[in-house]
Amino acid sequence: MTAYDSLMIGGANGRQVKLDLAMANRHGLIAGATGTGKTVTLQVLAEGFSRAGVPVFMADVKGDLSGIAASGVMHRKISERVEAMSLTGYQQRPYPSVFWDIYGEKGHWVRTTVSDFGPLLLSSFLDLNATQSGVLHTAFRAADEAGMLLLDVKDLQAVLTWVKDERASLERVYGGISPASIAAIQRQLNMLGEQGGIHFFGEPALVLDDLMKCDFTGNGVVNVLEATRLIRQPRLYAIFLLWLISELFEQLPEVGDVDRPRLVFFFDEAHLLFDSAPKVLLDKIEQVVRLIRSKGIGVYFISQSPADIPEAVLGQLGNRVQHALRAFTPNDQKAVRVAARTFRANPEFDTESVITQLGVGEALVSILDKHGVPTPVERVLIAPPESRIGPLTEQERREVLSRSPWRGRYDEPFDRDSAWEELRRQTEQKQPPMVREKSVMASGRQRQSVMEAAVKSAARSIGSSLGRQIMRGILGSLTRR
């Protein structure tokens, strides 16, 4: 294979383990105890995909992956590993990178609209019970059929109040609507502000195609999500990344088998996605992972143990990198046995014993061959990164952002005419003329004209009245399978 057919993972004793890029969208797992080298493995894989012209999206939960945008520094240990692995063409260099941040502090602001996010994911994020979730779905549907856009949290709050006020008439169309459930949903929405989730909803919304670019040399752009703050809100972190891969599934066309992925997605701290998730959401996660490969997307989970991943999902992760696990307790020993059983055995060693003996930067690796069959597990040294191991300085980060092709595109929010404005107008029209005039003058709001709003609305969602009635956001098409 040429350098563009495969991706170097590691090697030892004159042998090298390379991932066939045609098998890279069969997904993968990077596992191991804290401090055993998972982050470096993630960085090495991201570099390899970038060199092969494959864009990457990864979450930086520890704050040290930003170094991929800077050249590494050669030192003795790296030189020794390059020599031990017989690496050719190794050179210290930076990789084209774009930084993103839900809070808009250390990267381009990442947003989506409430409507595109959809009621299923929002119900899970707000931890609603079945009755409350049903009321939320009703609110979305009623807003759709009334032609009201749900863009940000204040739009949804306004619609919920409207549903409560018009409950008598709406119940004849949509069935029972519990005022207590509406109040509970509104309280949970108020808590979004405390978690920072309110920053995620609004416009300009992220255009997914902006994550799938190459630079002028043909290297895939590495999209780094700043997640050191986000990871402190684990539910928001997990739901956001699930929304992202689900939107990719929704929007991308089928491509079938390809010679390399269109995008590779790394999901660090993957156990957060599955912890306490309701069964309906777990089922949808399994469907996404199983079906998104046909869109040319590879998904790689990073977690401490394969036991963190549900079996239905684990069985779809064909490429495995297992760093060391410790076996101090019965639960640890069980995790080691689970990890060992996920590999195709190698007669040269006992996999279960070796897992506890691996050093930092060592791993057990099994990948899919060109026929899609798992190879016998190999004990290897992980290749060293060519970029910096460790974070950028704040000055270096600002310099990368200043060169970003998306500079200025996402950094300033705007608020177009939507449900909040529509319901406010309806309220004002019900008031006596003098009161209405004073209300308008007092508000002093400088909103878009009707024509401006119409033009922008058409640009974002042609046929929106019909489009919003189609199942949106997370796994809309899957729910109809």
N, C-alpha and C positions, 0 to 999 in steps of 0.2 A: 504493500500500500504506500501511496505518497503521503506527504505530511498533511495534505488536505483531505485524505480519505480516512484518517485516523487521528486519535488524540492520545498523547502520552499520559499515562497515569503513574507508572512506577516500574521498577525493575530490580533485579538482584541476580547474582551468579551468572552474569552474561545474558540473562533473559530480560526482555522488556514486555510490559503489559500495556497494550494500546486499545482504546475504545474505537470500534468501527463506527464512524459517524452515521452510517445508514441505520445503525441500531440505537443511536443516542436518544431517539424519541420514544424508546420503549421504557423510559423512566429509570429512576435509580434511587439509591439510598446511601448516605454517608452516615455511619454510626460510630459511636465510641464514647468513652468516659470523658469528662471535662479534662482539658489539658493534654489530650493525646494527639492532637494535630488535625482535627476535623476542619477548622477554619482554613488552614493552609491547603488542605486537599480541595476544599471548595474554591479557593483562589486559583489553584493550579488548573482545575477543570474549567473555570471561567476564562482563564487566559487561553487555554487550548481551543475552546469554542470560538473565542474572538479571533484568533489567528486563522481559523477555518472559515471566517466570514459569517459566523452565527451570532446574532445579538443575544445578550444575556440580561436577565433581571434577577437581582438578588437583594435580600434584606441584610443590612449590616446591624446586627443586634448587639454586638460588643463594641462597635466603634473602630474596629481595626481593618476593615476591608477597603476603606477609602484609599489605602496605599496602593491599590491596583492602578491608580492614575499617575503614579510616580515610578521612576526607575529604581530597581533594587540596587543594593550595594554588595559587591562580591566580597566574601570572606572565606576563611579556611574551611568551615564546615560545608558551605555550598560547593566549593571547589572539590572537596572530597566526594561529595555525593554525585556531582556531575561525572567525575572520573569513575566512580563505582558503578554507575548506571550506563556508562558509555554513551552519554548524551551527545548528539551532534547538533550544531546550529543553536546551542544555548547562548543567549545574550541577555544582559540586563536592560530592560526597557519598560516604559510606561505603556498602558493600554487606554484606548479612547473611552472616556467615562463621562456619564451624565449623572448628577446627583438629584435625588427626589426626596421630598419630606412632606408628610401629611400636615405638619404644623407650619410649613413654609419658612423654617428657620435656617436649615443647613442644606437646602436644595430647592429645586422648583416645587411649587405647591401642587400637591396631588388632590384633585377633587372629583367628585361625581355628583349627579343630581339624585335627590331622593327617589324620583320616578325611576331612574335607571337602576338604582340600587335594589329597589323592589321590596315588597312586603315580607317575603319569606326570610331573606337574610336579616332584614330589620327586626323582624319578630325574634329571631334567634339572638341578635345583638342586644336587644332590650330585655331578653329573658322573659318574654310574655308567655302566659299560659294559653291553652287552646282557645278559650273564650275570647281573651284579649287579642289573640292573633287573628281570630275570625273578624273581629270588629275592625282591626287594622286593614285587613284585606278589603272589607266593605268600604272603608274610607278611600282607599286607592281607587277602587272601581267607581265609586260615586264621583270622585274628582275627574276621572277619565271621561265618564259619560256626560259630565257637566262642562267638559272642555277646559278644565283648570290645570295648569302646569304645576307640578310639585318639584321645585328646584332645591329649596333649602329647608331647614328645620322650621322656620317661621311659617312657611307655606303649609307644612303638614299640621302644625299647631292650629293654624287658622281653619283648615279643612275639618279637623277633629271638632273644633268648636261649632262649626257650621253643621256638621253631622249631628251633634248633640242638640242644637237649636231646632233643626228640621227633622228630628227623629221620627215624629209621628208620620210625616209623609214618606220619608225614606224607608221606614219599616214595611210599608205596603209593597215596596219594590224589592228590598234586599233581605227582609226578615228581621228578626229581633236584633236590637242594638242596645247594649247595656251601657247606661250612663256611668256606672261604676268602672267598667272596663275602659271607657274613654278617659276618665279621670286618671286611671292607673297608667295608661299609655302616655298621657301628657306629663305625669310626674317623671316617668322614665326618660322622656325626651328632655326634660329640664336637667336631668342628671348627665346628659350628654355633654353639656357645657363643662361640668366638673371633670369629665374624662378627656376633654379635648376633642371628642368626636364631632362636635358641631363644626369644626374647621374643615371637615372632610366633605361636607355637603354644600354644593353651590357651583358657581361657574366662574371662570371657564373650566369645563370638564376635561379630564384627560382624554386625549385622542390616542387610542392604543397603538396606532401605526407609528407614533413617535417613539415607541419602545423598540421598534423593529428596524433599526437603521444600521448601516455600515459607514465607516469614514471613507475619505477619498482614496485610501490605500486598499480598501476592501476588507479591513478588519471589522468584525462585529462590535458595535458599541456595547459597553458594559454599563447597564443601568443599576445604580446603587441606591437603594432606599435607606435613608437615615432612619434607623429604628431603635436607637438607644433610649429615646424617650417613649416611643411608641410601645416598646416591649413591656413597659410598666403598666400598660393597659392590655393585658393578654387577649381579652375577648375582641377588642377593636383590631389588634394586630392580626389575629387569626381570620376574622371575618373580612378584613380588608384584602388579605392575600387570596382568600377563597373567592371573593368578588372578582378580583383581577383575573384569575385563571378562568373563571366562569364566563366573564365578558369576552375573553379571548376565544373561548369555545363558541360563544354565541355569534361572534362577528366574523370569524375567519372562515373561508371556504374550505371544503374538503380537498386534500391534496394526495391522500393515499400514501403509498410508500415513496419516500424521497431519499436522496443521497446524503442529506444532512438536515437537521431540524431548521425550522424557520425562526425559532426562539427557544431558549432554554431558561427555565424558571427554577430558581433555588429557594426552597422553603425551609429556612432555619428555625430551630426550636419547634419542630413539626408536631410534637405532642400537644402543643397548645391548640392545634386545630381540632383534635379529637377529644380532648378532655371535656367532659360534661356536655358534649354536643348531643342534641336530641337525635333519635333514630332517623327521622325524616331527613335531617341534614347529613348524617353519616351516609345514608343511601345515596344522596345526591353527590357527595364528595366521591364516592366509589364510582358513580357513573361518569363524572367529569374525568377522573384519572383514566378510566378505561377508554373513553371515547375521544379524548382530546389529542391523542397521538395521531389520529387520522387528519387532524388539522396541522400537523407538522410541529407540534409543541412537545418538548420534553420537560417533565417535572421531576425534580430531584429533592427528596426530603432529607433533612439533616436533623438527627436526634441522637440521644445517648444510646438507645437500644432499639433493635428491631421490634421488641415487645411493645414499644410506644405506638406502633402503627397497627391498626386493625388488620386482621388476616386478609380480608377481602381486598384491601388496598396493597398490603405487603406483597401479595401474590402477583401484582402487576408491575413490580419494581425489578426489572430484569438485570440491571447493572448495580453491583454491590461493592462498597468499600467499607470494611470493618476495621476500625482502630481498636485499641486495647479496651477491654472491660475488666473490672475488678470483681473478685468473688469472695467478699468478706462476709456476706450474710446469705441465708437461704434464698432470699429474693434475688440477690446478685447472681448466685449460682444458677438459678432458674433462667435469668436473662442470658447468661453465657450459653446455656444449652439451647435456648431459642435461637440465638445468633448463629450458633454452629449448624443447626439444622437448616438454616436458610441457604447454605452453600452446597454446591455439588462437591462431594468429597474428593480429596487428593490422597492417593495411597501413600505418599511420601511422608505425611505427618498427620497427627491427630488434631483436627481443627479446634475442638473444644479446649484442649490444653494450650494450644498456641495463642488463642485469643487473650488469655490472661498473661502471656509472656511478651507480647509485643512492646517494643520501645516507642518513644515519641517519634513520629514521622514514619513509623512502620505500619503496615496494614495488610489485612487479608483482602484479596480482590478477586471477584468473579464477574466476568462480563459476558455479553451475548456475542456468539460468533456470527459470521455472515449469514448463517441459516437460522439465527434466532435461538440457538441452543446455548444454555449457560455453560461456560467453560469451567473445568475443575479449578477450585480455589488455589490461588498462589499467594505466597508470603513475599511481600515486596517492600522496598523503600519507595516512599512517595517522592516524585520529582520535585525539585525546588522551584519556587516561583521565580519568574523573571522580573516581576514588579516588586515594590517595597513590601516587606512584611511589617505591618504596623500602620498606624493612621497618618493621614496628612496633617500638617499644621493648619490652623485656621486661615492663615494667609494663603497657603497653597490651595486650600479648598475654594477660597474666594477667586483665585486666579482661574481655576478650572471652571467655576460657574460663569466667570466673565467671558469665557471662550465658548460657552455652550450654544449650540444652534437654537435652543429654545429660550434663550435669555429674553425676558420681557413678555413671553407668550403666556405664561401661567402665573406670573407673580402678582398681578393686580386683579382682585375679584371684581365682578360686576353683578348687578342685580336687575334683571329684566322683568318685564311685566309677567306676573304669574299669579298663583292662587291667592296669596296674601293681598295683592293689589286689587284683584277682581272682587274679593269678598269685602274689602274696605269700600270699594265703589258702591257695591250693593247696599251696604249699611248706610252710606251717606245719602243714597238716593231715597231711602225710606224716611230720612229726616225732613222736617219742614225746611223750606228754601233758605230762610235766614240762618238757621243753625248749620245747614250744609255749607253755605258760603263761608261762615266763620271757621268751620272745621277745616275747609280746604286752605284758607288763608293762614290759619294757625300752624298747619302741618308744615308748610314751606317745603314740601318734598319736591325735588326736581327729578321727576321720573322721565323715562323715555316716552316719546310720543307714541300714539297708537300705531302709526306707520312704521316707526323704527322698531317697535316691538314685533310687529308682524314680519318685517324683513328678517330679523334675527331668529325669530321662531321658525320661519321657513328654512333658514339655513341650517338650523340644528335638527329639525325634525319635520321633514316634508310629510304632509299627510298626518300630522301629529294626532288628530282626533282619532283616526283609525289606528295609528301606530301605537298610541298609548293603551289601546284596548287589547293589543296583542300581549301575551304574557311577556313581561319585561324582566331585565336584570338577570339575576341568578337563575340559571338553568331553565329559562322560560320554555325552550323547546323540549327540554328533557321531560318536563312535567306532562307533556302530551304524548310521550312515547308509550 
